[in-house]
Amino acid sequence: MADCQKLKMCPFFRDQMAFLPKAADELKLRFCKGDFHSCARHMLISRGIPAGDVYPNEEERALRILARANKLAVPAARKS
């Protein structure tokens, strides 16, 4: 599988994981160089929602954020 196209610009590993390099490497291997579609950050960013402090393995949290965002979205006006 190809690497996540967002890996080089993902601030998560520069900012939040700089102090835990081994854990960062494990997360990168699992999500960035593996199944990046299951990465919680990728799920949000690919839909235009800032990932903030969401960790790659927080899929349930990402799904809650997405559900909340969908509820807040205003449906397009219908034409009569």
Backbone hydrogen bonds, N-H to C=O, Kabsch-Sander energy under -0.5 kcal/mol:
donor,donor_aa,acceptor,acceptor_aa,energy
4,C,32,C,-2.9
7,L,4,C,-1.5
9,M,6,K,-0.5
10,C,6,K,-1.0
10,C,7,L,-0.8
13,F,10,C,-0.6
14,R,10,C,-0.6
15,D,11,P,-3.0
16,Q,11,P,-0.6
16,Q,12,F,-1.4
17,M,12,F,-1.2
20,L,17,M,-1.6
24,A,20,L,-2.5
25,D,21,P,-2.3
26,E,22,K,-1.9
27,L,23,A,-2.4
28,K,24,A,-2.7
29,L,25,D,-2.3
30,R,26,E,-2.2
31,F,27,L,-3.1
32,C,27,L,-0.7
32,C,28,K,-0.5
33,K,28,K,-2.6
35,D,30,R,-1.6
36,F,34,G,-1.5
38,S,35,D,-1.8
39,C,36,F,-1.2
40,A,56,P,-2.7
43,M,39,C,-2.5
44,L,40,A,-1.6
45,I,41,R,-3.0
46,S,42,H,-2.5
47,R,44,L,-1.5
48,G,45,I,-1.9
49,I,44,L,-2.4
54,V,51,A,-2.5
58,E,55,Y,-1.9
59,E,57,N,-0.8
62,A,58,E,-2.2
63,L,59,E,-2.5
64,R,60,E,-2.0
65,I,61,R,-2.2
66,L,62,A,-2.7
67,A,63,L,-2.4
68,R,64,R,-2.5
69,A,65,I,-2.4
70,N,66,L,-2.3
71,K,67,A,-1.8
72,L,68,R,-1.5
73,A,69,A,-1.1
